[in-house]
Amino acid sequence: MLKLKVDDMSCGHCAATVTKAAQSVAGVEKADVDLAKGEALITGTPDIAALIAAIDDAGFPAKEIM
């Protein structure tokens, strides 16, 4: 499981957009976005760079939490 910090989310629509962006990446089995924490938990084996790029492209800066 990957844990990402996702900035600039302020509403449910933002969280849904991040979820959709994450799920569009090959290898993502599930994406759980927590608006209150500003985090996304990703299940699967996606390319991390592609995952972060997809979320960034959707307008929400993301980075992996170690």
HUZIHU-V474511 format. One record per backbone hydrogen bond with DSSP energy under -0.5 kcal/mol. NH is the residue of the N-H (numbers start at 1). CO is the residue of the C=O. If there is no record, write none. Layout:
NH/CO, NH/CO
This chain:
2/42, 4/40, 5/63, 6/4, 6/38, 7/5, 7/61, 15/11, 16/12, 17/13, 18/14, 19/15, 20/16, 21/17, 22/18, 23/19, 24/20, 24/21, 25/22, 28/25, 29/27, 29/43, 30/43, 32/41, 33/31, 34/39, 35/33, 38/34, 39/34, 40/4, 41/32, 42/2, 42/40, 43/30, 45/27, 47/26, 48/46, 51/47, 52/48, 53/49, 54/50, 55/51, 56/52, 57/53, 58/54, 59/56, 60/55, 63/5, 65/3, 66/64
